[in-house]
Amino acid sequence: MKFPGKRKSKHYFPVSARDPLLQAVQSEQEEGSWVVGIDQTLVDIEAQVDNDFLTRYGLSAGHSLVIEDGVAEALYRELMRDELISHQFAGGTIGNTLHNYSVLADDRSILLGVMCNNIQIGGYAYRYLCNTSSRVDLNYLQGVDGAIGRCFTLIGEQGERTFAISPGQMNQLRAESIPEAVIAGASALVLTSYLVRCKAGEPMPEATMQAIACAKRHQVPVVLTLGTKFVIGDNPQFWRDFLRDHVSIVAMNEEEALALTGESDPLLAADRALEWVDLVLCTAGPAGLYMAGYTEEANKRKTDHPLLPGAIAEFNQYEFSRVMRQQDCEQPLRIYSHIAPYMGGPEKIMNTNGAGDGALAALLHDITANNYHRQKVPNSSKHVRPYLTYSSLAQVCKYANRVSYQVLNQHSPRLTRGLPEREDSLEESYWDR
């Protein structure tokens, strides 16, 4: 994507001699746009331990258990003292998504959540900050007296993995810590289902709903990633209603899609989800990636790609169209696209955690690029209608698929750099041919 963010290309003309019709507009606009997200800030901590260690802390080998804050602190101190920790990674699905967005776009994103007031060099909170892109703005984090979330992966003598989860203070984000101006200027508000389903008395759900209300007031698209099939499967109707009332874009995998819609076919699940939202991103493992959305009937564009069979015949017929919100269409038309895994998928999958977050980061990059272009060149033919994305659905699908591959091909769910050679040609829009 050629924007937003700083480019390194040379100017072969005097910068001061740009089109005089655009100069006035550019000087009045802000430099770029941003994405804002709310997350349960947590750190993934990996360590090698023996069976006595597990017994000492009441853990069952090979199982997952939520532990109290005091137990987590004692466990962590012993791991640090005996130098048993092999990795400490910043985690959280929204944190991962914003980090990857900022790496891809080379531009600003804003994270809302909590952070320890007291940060020890080398500790988990310190590692969270170190493992997050400097382009992610952390200035709006709310300080807490206590720990952020910690997920311990304890690898035993036989290689079995035991998980100990300590929520700490990660759900203590208060409604008064939601800055309206930050959300009002954003290209999207990104959330996860975990924010809504917290323990009674925790303030995170109230803060989340306040952020959603703020986004609605300012016509900012709300993006929801579904988390896990277990969260959705507990009460699918609640989530259908939540999507219909509050969400513009939903990101999910095929298991979450089944829990939400009852459809095992990812294409049919994406089609069903369009009853509640404007745009759907559904990763389907070895089957690739599906997207579904709406466009204006009069502006539909036929694909040059082969027409694909499926539960909906020739479903990708209009995948070269750009997505709009259903409410902005005079005659809404449903459009779909699919892409197989990039290069057949990695030869060896290093990490499945975060591939969907990477795909969502690519989608957010395209949405933000559209807003950026609208700010800079409001009279462009690309903005004759209020499109949601800059590129066609097929191109967004291709970009999301490529970023997913990059995440699958590395150990961490967070990108350390952009795509090789920036791959700008990957993002050439149908409309730019």
Residue pairs with C-beta under 8 A, 6 or more apart in sequence:
1 104
1 105
1 365
1 366
1 369
1 390
1 399
1 424
1 427
2 369
2 424
2 427
3 32
3 369
3 372
3 373
4 32
4 33
4 105
4 106
4 107
4 368
4 369
4 372
5 32
5 105
5 106
5 107
6 106
18 26
22 376
22 377
25 376
25 377
25 378
26 376
29 375
29 376
30 185
30 375
32 107
32 108
32 368
32 372
32 375
33 185
33 186
33 187
33 368
33 371
33 372
33 375
34 107
34 108
34 109
34 110
34 137
34 185
34 186
34 187
34 368
35 98
35 101
35 109
35 110
35 186
35 187
35 188
35 190
35 364
35 368
36 109
36 110
36 111
36 112
36 182
36 183
36 186
36 188
36 189
36 190
37 94
37 95
37 97
37 98
37 109
37 110
37 111
37 112
37 189
37 190
37 191
38 94
38 111
38 112
38 113
38 173
38 189
38 190
38 191
38 195
38 207
38 208
38 211
39 92
39 93
39 94
39 95
39 98
39 111
39 112
39 113
39 192
39 195
40 92
40 113
40 149
40 167
40 170
40 171
40 192
40 194
40 195
40 204
41 92
41 95
41 111
41 113
41 114
41 115
41 128
41 141
41 148
41 149
41 170
42 91
42 92
42 148
42 149
42 150
42 151
42 168
42 170
43 88
43 89
43 90
43 91
43 124
43 125
43 127
43 128
43 148
43 149
43 150
43 151
44 87
44 88
44 89
44 90
44 91
44 151
44 153
45 76
45 79
45 85
45 87
45 88
45 124
45 150
45 151
45 152
45 153
46 85
46 86
46 87
46 88
46 89
46 152
46 153
46 155
47 79
47 84
47 85
47 86
47 152
47 153
47 154
47 155
48 84
48 86
48 155
49 79
49 84
49 154
49 155
49 156
50 156
50 157
51 61
51 156
51 157
53 78
53 154
54 60
54 61
54 154
54 156
54 162
57 67
57 71
57 74
57 75
57 164
58 65
58 67
58 71
59 65
59 67
59 154
59 162
59 164
60 162
61 156
61 160
61 162
62 156
62 160
62 161
62 162
63 162
63 163
64 162
64 163
64 164
64 165
65 163
65 164
65 165
66 165
66 166
66 167
67 75
67 164
67 165
67 166
68 166
69 146
69 147
69 166
69 168
71 166
72 147
72 150
72 152
72 164
72 166
72 168
73 147
75 152
75 164
76 124
76 150
76 152
78 84
79 85
79 152
80 122
80 123
88 124
88 127
88 131
89 127
89 131
89 412
89 413
89 414
90 96
90 99
90 127
90 128
90 129
90 130
90 131
90 132
90 414
91 149
91 151
91 413
92 113
92 149
93 192
93 194
93 225
93 227
93 357
94 111
94 190
94 191
94 192
94 225
95 111
95 113
95 132
96 354
96 357
96 358
96 413
96 414
97 190
97 225
97 357
97 358
97 360
97 361
97 364
98 109
98 110
98 111
98 136
98 190
98 361
99 109
99 131
99 132
99 133
99 136
99 414
99 415
100 354
100 357
100 358
100 361
100 403
100 407
100 414
100 415
101 109
101 361
101 364
101 365
101 368
102 108
102 109
102 133
102 135
102 136
103 133
103 135
103 414
103 415
103 416
103 417
103 418
104 361
104 362
104 365
104 403
104 415
104 418
104 419
105 135
105 365
105 368
105 369
106 135
106 418
107 135
107 368
108 135
108 136
108 137
109 135
109 136
109 137
110 136
110 137
110 140
110 182
110 186
111 132
111 136
111 137
111 138
111 140
111 141
112 140
112 141
112 142
112 173
112 177
112 178
112 179
112 182
112 211
113 141
113 142
113 170
113 173
114 141
114 142
114 143
114 144
114 148
114 169
114 170
114 172
114 173
115 125
115 128
115 129
115 138
115 141
115 142
115 143
115 144
115 148
116 125
116 143
116 144
116 146
116 147
116 148
117 143
117 144
117 145
118 145
119 125
119 126
119 129
120 126
124 147
124 148
124 150
125 147
125 148
128 148
129 138
131 412
131 414
132 138
132 414
140 177
140 179
140 182
142 172
142 173
142 174
142 177
144 169
144 172
145 169
146 168
146 169
147 166
147 168
147 169
148 168
148 169
148 170
149 165
149 166
149 167
149 168
149 170
150 165
150 166
150 168
151 163
151 164
151 165
151 166
152 163
152 164
152 165
152 166
153 161
153 162
153 163
154 161
154 162
154 163
154 164
155 161
155 162
156 162
171 198
171 199
171 202
171 203
171 204
172 202
172 203
172 204
173 203
173 204
173 207
174 203
174 206
174 207
175 203
175 206
175 207
175 210
177 207
178 207
178 210
178 211
178 214
180 214
183 189
183 211
183 214
183 215
183 218
183 220
184 214
184 217
184 218
184 220
186 215
186 220
187 220
187 221
187 364
187 367
187 368
187 370
187 371
188 220
188 221
188 222
188 223
188 249
188 364
188 367
188 368
189 211
189 212
189 214
189 215
189 220
189 221
189 222
189 223
190 223
190 225
190 360
190 364
191 208
191 211
191 212
191 222
191 223
191 224
191 225
192 224
192 225
192 226
192 227
193 224
193 225
193 226
193 227
193 231
193 232
193 239
194 227
194 231
195 204
195 205
195 208
196 205
196 208
196 209
196 242
197 205
197 231
198 204
198 205
212 222
212 246
214 220
215 221
215 222
216 222
216 246
221 248
221 249
221 278
221 325
221 367
221 388
222 246
222 247
222 248
222 249
223 247
223 248
223 249
223 250
223 251
223 360
223 364
224 242
224 243
224 246
224 247
224 249
224 250
224 251
225 250
225 251
225 252
225 356
225 357
225 360
226 232
226 239
226 250
226 251
226 252
226 253
226 256
226 260
227 256
228 255
228 256
229 255
229 256
229 258
229 259
230 259
232 239
232 256
232 259
232 260
233 259
236 259
236 260
236 261
236 262
239 260
240 260
240 276
243 250
243 273
243 276
243 277
244 275
244 276
244 277
247 276
247 277
248 277
248 278
248 279
248 325
248 388
249 277
249 278
249 279
249 280
249 281
249 363
250 273
250 276
250 277
250 279
250 280
250 281
251 281
251 282
251 356
251 359
251 360
251 363
252 260
252 269
252 273
252 280
252 281
252 282
252 283
252 356
253 282
253 283
253 284
253 285
253 356
254 264
254 266
254 269
254 282
254 283
254 284
254 285
254 287
257 263
257 266
257 269
257 270
257 273
257 282
258 264
258 269
260 269
260 273
261 268
261 269
261 272
261 273
262 272
263 269
263 272
265 310
265 311
266 282
266 284
266 287
266 290
267 290
267 292
267 310
267 311
267 312
267 315
267 336
267 338
268 311
268 312
269 282
270 280
270 282
270 290
270 291
270 292
270 336
271 292
271 312
271 334
271 336
273 280
273 282
273 292
274 280
274 292
274 293
274 294
274 334
278 293
278 294
278 323
278 324
278 325
278 326
278 327
278 388
279 291
279 292
279 293
279 294
279 323
279 388
279 389
280 290
280 291
280 292
280 293
281 289
281 290
281 291
281 356
281 359
281 360
281 363
281 400
282 289
282 290
282 291
282 292
283 289
283 355
283 356
283 359
283 404
284 290
286 341
286 345
287 340
288 338
288 339
288 340
288 341
288 401
289 338
289 339
289 341
289 359
289 397
289 400
289 401
289 404
290 336
290 337
290 338
290 397
291 336
291 337
291 338
291 393
291 396
291 397
291 400
292 334
292 335
292 336
292 337
293 323
293 324
293 334
293 335
293 388
293 393
294 323
294 324
294 325
294 326
294 329
294 332
294 333
294 334
294 335
295 318
295 321
295 322
295 323
295 324
295 329
295 332
295 333
295 335
295 393
296 324
296 329
296 330
296 331
296 332
296 333
296 385
297 329
297 330
297 331
297 332
297 333
298 330
298 331
299 321
299 322
299 385
300 318
300 321
300 333
300 335
301 318
301 320
301 321
301 322
301 392
301 430
302 317
302 318
302 320
303 316
303 317
303 318
303 319
303 320
303 394
304 320
305 316
305 319
305 394
307 314
307 316
307 317
308 314
308 315
308 316
308 338
310 338
312 336
315 336
315 338
316 336
316 337
316 338
316 394
318 333
318 335
319 335
319 336
319 337
319 392
319 393
319 394
319 397
320 392
320 393
320 394
320 430
321 333
321 335
321 392
321 393
322 387
322 388
322 389
322 390
322 391
322 392
322 393
322 431
323 335
323 387
323 388
323 389
323 393
323 396
324 332
324 385
324 386
324 387
324 388
325 386
325 388
326 332
328 385
328 386
335 393
336 393
337 393
337 394
337 396
337 397
338 397
339 394
339 397
339 398
339 401
341 401
341 404
341 405
342 401
342 402
342 404
342 405
343 405
345 405
345 408
346 405
346 408
346 409
349 408
349 409
350 408
350 409
350 410
350 411
351 407
351 408
351 410
351 411
351 412
351 413
352 408
353 413
354 407
354 412
354 413
354 414
355 404
355 407
355 408
355 413
356 404
357 407
357 413
358 400
358 403
358 404
358 406
358 407
358 413
358 415
359 400
359 401
359 403
359 404
360 400
361 403
362 396
362 399
362 400
362 402
362 403
363 389
363 396
363 399
363 400
365 399
366 389
366 390
366 391
366 395
366 396
366 399
366 427
367 388
367 389
367 390
369 390
370 382
370 387
370 388
370 389
370 390
373 380
373 382
373 383
373 390
374 380
374 382
374 383
377 383
382 390
382 431
389 396
390 429
391 399
391 427
391 429
391 430
391 431
392 429
392 430
392 431
394 430
395 426
395 427
395 428
395 429
395 430
398 426
399 426
399 427
402 419
402 423
402 426
403 415
403 419
406 415
406 419
407 413
407 415
410 416
419 426
